[in-house]
Amino acid sequence: MNIPLLPDRKRALVSRLLQYALVHQVLGIPYNEIVIRRTAEGKPYLECDKPNLELPNFNFNASHHGDFVAIASEPICLVGLDVVAKTIPEKESVEDFIESFSSYFSRLEWLNITNAGSSHQILSEFYRYWSVKEAFVKAIGVGVGYKLDTVEFLHKNWANIVVKVDGKELKDWRFWLLELGKGHMASIARGHPMFATTSYRGTLKRTQFNDEEYNMGINLPNGSFILRKVEDLLHSNEAGRVSP
């Protein structure tokens, strides 16, 4: 029976393909030997018994929304990625749409959002804050329900972005916002493995790094996204498997 996939299911399928393609390309593991599992909070991770000295803490994160599906990986730091399409439900104003999310932001963040200017500028500012928050919680491996209002972002024109959790600044983190076009943006978070949840930390090969090692990881150049077609992700002879 040929059942057409709904758009979100298509994006989820492409996300799976991206994960396999990334692991195969970066680590050289044959497709039929790739096993990707999930933590109790739903964080995907590679199950692999062979340590890689050049990539001692290889981890990845995928995201999809609207017209884009993306993936990012890191050799040492935790990585979180969030893609958003700057849209609102039909027949709903920007102000009404964002109001239902006000409890997820700090007082300062909400002031910055609501005072951003035009409705278009307000929506863009809302999604910038939302996206970096999502990238952060995805990096540490937290599931749905994390108190986003305890995570506050400070910035100057979205450069030199700083995060505070419960009022305390986390110095071992870097954040980037990228415009993808077609009304989409992406956020990337890079941070120390010690912040990972207990279940996610247990999947990592290394969580302890000296200052020199960690500084090398946190200060790696931030690579740009490379566009790929779905056909580029398919492999005709081998297949991996994802465990629920």
Secondary structure, 3 states (H helix, E strand, C coil): CCCCCCHHHHHHHHHHHHHHHHHHHHHCCCHHHCEEEECCCCCEEECCCCCCCCCCCCEEEEEEECCEEEEEEECCCEEEEEEEECCCCCCCCHHHHHHCCHHHCCHHHHHHHHCCCCHHHHHHHHHHHHHHHHHHHHHHCCCCCCCHHHEEEEEECCEEEEEEECCEEECCEEEEEEEEECCEEEEEEEECHHHCCHHHHCCCCCCCCCHHHHHHHHCCCCCCCCCCCHHHHCCCCCCCEECC
